[in-house]
Amino acid sequence: MGNNESIAGGQKAVPAKETYVWYKKFMREYPSGLQTLHEFKTLLGLQGLNQKANQHVDQVYNTFDMNKDGFIDFLEFIAAINLVVRGKMEQKLKWYFKLYDADGNGSIDKKELLNIFMAVQALNGQQTLSPEEFTNLVFHKIDKNNDGELTLEEFINGTEEDQDLLAIVSKSFDFSSVQKIIYNGNQPDTEEVFFKPCDKVDLGKVGIKW
């Protein structure tokens, strides 16, 4: 299992009752205790995608697979739900950075940013900006030392300081559809848990440790 890497240090775990209900649901869907990439795509209705869109979905799945064993276990699953539904903006920006940083070397270059945004566009449809415009805008606003690479610190600080850029980045990675699927199509049985609307749900403080 993904063990403690799926829980951010110093944060409270999801309340035991809700954790148990989600666990029962997860095990009904995935008796092995592990969700495969194919099952992840099936859950979200993401079959038959083109190559670029598939690349993006694969990258999303890989960032949720914290221990890199090729599967999403229950702790990784609940941490992903928490991030998508109620993660703070800094947590989400760290996750976006991880998506952009395709080779995992701790920095983003223009090619990586361009490729992932092309994949996002292939999945989500036409964006306001083209991939090239988006890439140039990000580097123009954030790459203060003009070295052609963005560190995590540069990315988070630069994005948080520019509300227009923050809005564009957030809109580009809008996971509201994932949220709806989780809560409408795959949420725990209503008779088993007192689930609140998405904007009020309390999943505790489980989060992904970056």
Buried (B, 14 or more C-beta within 10 A) or exposed (E): BBEEBBBBEEEEBBEEEBBBBBBBBBEEEBEEEBBBBEBBBEBBEBEEBEEBBBBBBBBBBBBBBBBEEEBBBBBBBBBBBBBBBBBEEEBBBBBBBBBBBBEEEEBBBBEBBBBBBBBBBBBBEEBEBBBEEBBBBBBEBBBEEEEEBBBBEBBBBBBEEBEEBBEBBBEBBEBEEBBEBBBEEEBBEEEBBEBEEBEEBEBBBBBBBB
